[in-house]
């Protein structure tokens, strides 16, 4: 028998104070609050700390340890919370295509969610880094859908779908997905690859992202970008380990793991050029 999920800790973590019920309004509010409160970050693979996807580990790390994570951690946590509330949720997988041709065949290494509600299908995804959705999308084709941040749309591509976002006047493809259900072992295989492959960008460089009302924050190694709605972007280079630590703690709201590798890694990243991994 499946243990009850610690829903109260999750709702407190994202700042949701209402009594949740399985409605579209609840889904929208939770989907907006989650990426505001819980940062996307890759400190575990960067520091060679195992990324564990079992529920107890996710609760310990993200809810009680006030850390973030990457797509599997975010969306598995959201999936369990929504299920506990009473939503019907299915795990899906996607091929990441950001900055790649739409017909590129990349591995299915991204996790997203399907939510079936009132005879409609919605896509939820709180784990796509700097372009994370801040609202669920109705699974309808070729229709721009507003979110608290950028407009998004779903378009058909052969037998699959493409998720696209509008950046200024251009529609950019983020990933390609279908509706085939995925299970925890599917995610565990891809998770091990992403967190152990020496060429994985989750292993070679520091990544963090968080949204807030009207703004997105993105850290890539030692460069912090603040993107304002409307197009203005401010970039700051962080040149010391102390500045990186303060940024991770204050801007991204993280309680950092106290391991010896952290200081050395932050010093190395602070001394690198912005283009280095």
C-alpha positions as CSV (number, residue, x, y, z in Angstrom):
1,X,0.0,0.0,0.0
2,X,1.3,3.4,-1.0
3,X,2.2,5.7,1.9
4,X,0.4,9.0,2.3
5,X,2.3,11.9,0.8
6,X,3.3,14.8,3.0
7,X,1.0,17.3,1.3
8,X,1.0,19.8,4.1
9,X,4.8,20.3,3.9
10,X,4.6,20.7,0.1
11,X,1.9,23.3,0.3
12,X,3.8,25.2,2.9
13,X,7.0,25.0,0.8
14,X,5.3,26.7,-2.2
15,X,3.2,29.2,-0.1
16,X,-0.2,27.7,-0.8
17,X,-2.4,28.4,2.2
18,X,-5.9,27.4,0.9
19,X,-7.6,24.0,1.2
20,X,-6.8,22.3,-2.1
21,X,-9.4,20.7,-4.2
22,X,-9.0,19.1,-7.6
23,X,-10.1,22.0,-9.8
24,X,-8.5,23.9,-12.6
25,X,-8.1,27.0,-10.3
26,X,-6.1,24.9,-7.8
27,X,-3.9,23.4,-10.6
28,X,-3.1,26.9,-11.9
29,X,-2.3,28.3,-8.5
30,X,0.0,25.4,-7.5
31,X,1.6,25.5,-11.0
32,X,2.5,29.1,-10.6
33,X,3.7,29.0,-7.0
34,X,5.9,25.9,-7.4
35,X,8.6,27.4,-9.7
36,X,8.5,30.6,-7.7
37,X,9.3,28.8,-4.5
38,X,11.5,25.9,-5.6
39,X,14.5,26.6,-7.8
40,X,15.7,24.5,-10.7
41,X,19.3,23.5,-9.8
42,X,21.9,20.8,-10.4
43,X,24.1,21.0,-7.3
44,X,23.8,17.2,-6.7
45,X,25.2,16.0,-10.0
46,X,27.7,18.9,-10.1
47,X,29.1,17.8,-6.7
48,X,28.8,14.1,-7.6
49,X,26.0,13.6,-5.0
50,X,23.5,10.9,-6.1
51,X,20.2,12.2,-7.4
52,X,17.6,9.9,-5.8
53,X,14.0,9.9,-7.2
54,X,12.2,7.9,-4.5
55,X,9.5,9.9,-2.7
56,X,11.2,9.9,0.7
57,X,14.4,11.3,-0.8
58,X,12.5,14.0,-2.7
59,X,10.6,15.1,0.5
60,X,13.8,15.1,2.5
61,X,15.8,17.1,0.0
62,X,13.3,19.6,-1.4
63,X,10.7,20.0,1.3
64,X,12.7,19.7,4.5
65,X,16.2,20.5,3.1
66,X,14.9,23.5,1.1
67,X,16.8,22.5,-2.0
68,X,15.7,22.4,-5.6
69,X,16.4,19.9,-8.3
70,X,15.9,19.2,-12.0
71,X,13.0,18.0,-14.0
72,X,12.5,14.5,-12.5
73,X,12.6,15.8,-9.0
74,X,10.3,18.8,-9.6
75,X,7.7,16.9,-11.6
76,X,7.7,13.7,-9.5
77,X,7.1,15.9,-6.5
78,X,4.3,17.8,-8.2
79,X,2.8,14.6,-9.5
80,X,2.5,13.2,-6.0
81,X,1.1,16.4,-4.6
82,X,-1.6,16.6,-7.3
83,X,-2.5,12.9,-6.9
84,X,-2.9,13.4,-3.1
85,X,-5.2,16.3,-3.8
86,X,-7.3,14.1,-6.2
87,X,-6.1,14.9,-9.7
88,X,-5.6,12.3,-12.4
89,X,-1.9,12.6,-13.4
90,X,0.2,10.7,-15.9
91,X,4.0,11.0,-16.3
92,X,5.3,11.7,-19.8
93,X,8.7,12.1,-21.4
94,X,10.1,14.5,-24.0
95,X,13.0,15.0,-26.3
96,X,14.7,18.4,-25.5
97,X,15.0,20.5,-28.7
98,X,16.0,23.9,-27.4
99,X,18.5,25.4,-29.9
100,X,18.2,22.3,-32.1
101,X,16.3,21.5,-35.3
102,X,12.7,20.4,-34.8
103,X,13.5,17.0,-36.5
104,X,16.5,16.3,-34.3
105,X,16.4,12.9,-32.5
106,X,17.5,13.5,-29.0
107,X,17.0,11.1,-26.1
108,X,13.8,11.3,-24.0
109,X,15.5,12.9,-21.0
110,X,12.8,15.4,-19.9
111,X,9.8,14.7,-17.7
112,X,6.5,16.4,-17.9
113,X,3.0,15.6,-16.8
114,X,-0.4,15.0,-18.3
115,X,-3.4,16.1,-16.1
116,X,-6.9,15.0,-17.1
117,X,-9.5,17.2,-15.6
118,X,-13.2,17.6,-16.5
119,X,-12.9,15.8,-19.8
120,X,-10.0,18.0,-20.8
121,X,-6.2,17.2,-21.0
122,X,-3.7,19.6,-19.6
123,X,0.1,19.7,-19.7
124,X,2.0,20.6,-16.5
125,X,5.7,21.0,-16.2
126,X,7.5,22.9,-13.4
127,X,11.0,21.6,-14.3
128,X,12.3,23.1,-17.5
129,X,15.0,25.4,-16.2
130,X,14.9,29.0,-17.4
131,X,11.8,28.5,-19.5
132,X,9.7,26.6,-17.0
133,X,6.0,26.9,-17.5
134,X,4.2,28.9,-14.8
135,X,0.8,27.7,-15.8
136,X,-0.7,24.5,-17.1
137,X,-1.4,24.3,-20.8
138,X,-4.6,22.9,-22.3
139,X,-3.6,20.2,-24.9
140,X,-5.0,21.9,-27.9
141,X,-3.1,22.5,-31.1
142,X,-1.8,25.8,-32.6
143,X,-3.4,28.1,-30.1
144,X,-1.2,30.6,-28.2
145,X,-2.0,30.3,-24.5
146,X,-1.1,33.0,-22.0
147,X,0.8,32.3,-18.8
148,X,2.0,34.7,-16.0
149,X,5.2,34.8,-18.1
150,X,5.6,34.1,-21.8
151,X,2.9,32.8,-24.2
152,X,3.2,29.1,-25.0
153,X,1.6,26.8,-27.5
154,X,1.4,23.1,-28.5
155,X,1.7,22.2,-32.2
156,X,1.5,18.9,-33.9
157,X,4.7,17.3,-35.3
158,X,4.0,14.0,-37.1
159,X,2.6,11.8,-34.4
160,X,4.1,13.9,-31.6
161,X,3.6,17.3,-30.2
162,X,6.0,20.3,-29.9
163,X,6.0,22.6,-26.9
164,X,6.9,26.2,-28.1
165,X,7.2,29.5,-26.3
166,X,7.2,33.0,-27.8
167,X,10.4,34.9,-27.2
168,X,9.8,38.5,-28.5
169,X,8.3,37.8,-31.9
170,X,9.7,34.3,-32.5
171,X,8.2,31.0,-31.5
172,X,11.0,28.7,-30.2
173,X,10.6,24.9,-29.7
174,X,11.5,23.6,-26.3
175,X,10.8,19.9,-26.6
176,X,8.9,17.2,-28.4
177,X,6.6,14.8,-26.6
178,X,3.9,12.2,-27.0
179,X,1.3,10.8,-24.6
180,X,2.9,7.5,-23.8
181,X,2.9,6.9,-20.1
182,X,6.2,6.7,-18.4
183,X,7.0,5.1,-15.0
184,X,9.6,5.6,-12.3
185,X,12.1,3.1,-13.7
186,X,12.0,4.9,-17.1
187,X,12.9,8.1,-15.3
188,X,15.6,6.4,-13.2
189,X,17.5,5.2,-16.2
190,X,17.6,8.7,-17.8
191,X,18.3,10.3,-14.4
192,X,21.3,8.1,-13.9
193,X,22.6,9.0,-17.4
194,X,22.2,12.7,-16.9
195,X,23.7,12.8,-13.4
196,X,26.7,10.6,-14.3
197,X,27.6,11.0,-17.9
198,X,30.9,13.1,-17.8
199,X,29.6,15.1,-20.9
200,X,26.2,16.0,-19.3
201,X,25.8,19.7,-18.8
202,X,24.3,18.9,-15.4
203,X,27.8,17.5,-14.5
204,X,30.0,20.0,-16.2
205,X,28.6,23.3,-15.1
206,X,26.4,25.2,-12.5
207,X,22.8,25.8,-13.5
208,X,20.0,27.4,-11.5
209,X,16.7,29.0,-12.4
210,X,13.7,30.5,-10.7
211,X,10.7,32.5,-11.7
212,X,9.0,35.3,-9.8
213,X,6.1,37.6,-10.8
214,X,7.2,39.4,-13.9
215,X,10.7,38.1,-13.9
216,X,12.9,35.1,-14.4
217,X,16.4,34.4,-12.9
218,X,18.9,32.2,-14.6
219,X,22.4,31.3,-13.4
220,X,24.8,29.6,-15.8
221,X,28.2,29.0,-14.2
222,X,29.2,32.5,-12.9
223,X,26.8,34.6,-15.0
224,X,23.4,35.6,-13.5
225,X,20.8,36.8,-16.0
226,X,17.6,38.6,-14.8
227,X,15.0,38.6,-17.5
228,X,12.1,41.1,-17.1
229,X,8.8,40.6,-18.9
230,X,8.9,42.9,-21.8
231,X,12.4,42.0,-23.0
232,X,14.9,43.7,-20.7
233,X,17.8,41.5,-19.5
234,X,20.5,42.4,-17.0
235,X,23.6,40.2,-16.7
236,X,26.0,40.1,-13.8
237,X,29.2,38.2,-13.6
238,X,29.9,36.7,-10.1
239,X,33.7,36.6,-9.6
240,X,34.1,35.0,-6.1
241,X,32.8,31.9,-4.5
242,X,31.2,34.1,-1.8
243,X,29.2,35.9,-4.5
244,X,28.0,32.6,-6.0
245,X,27.1,31.2,-2.6
246,X,25.1,34.4,-1.7
247,X,23.3,34.3,-5.1
248,X,22.3,30.6,-4.7
249,X,21.1,31.3,-1.2
250,X,19.3,34.7,-1.7
251,X,18.2,34.8,-5.3
252,X,17.4,31.1,-5.6
253,X,16.4,30.4,-2.0
254,X,18.6,27.4,-1.5
255,X,20.0,25.9,1.7
256,X,23.3,24.7,0.3
257,X,24.8,21.2,1.0
258,X,27.6,21.4,3.4
259,X,30.1,19.2,1.7
260,X,33.9,19.9,1.1
261,X,33.4,19.8,-2.7
262,X,31.1,22.8,-2.6
263,X,33.7,25.5,-1.8
264,X,36.2,24.2,-4.2
265,X,33.6,23.9,-7.0
266,X,32.3,27.4,-6.5
267,X,35.9,28.8,-6.5
268,X,36.6,27.0,-9.8
269,X,33.4,28.3,-11.4
270,X,33.9,31.9,-10.1
271,X,37.3,31.9,-11.8
272,X,36.1,30.6,-15.1
273,X,35.1,32.7,-18.1
274,X,31.3,32.9,-18.8
275,X,31.7,30.5,-21.8
276,X,33.4,27.8,-19.8
277,X,31.6,24.7,-18.4
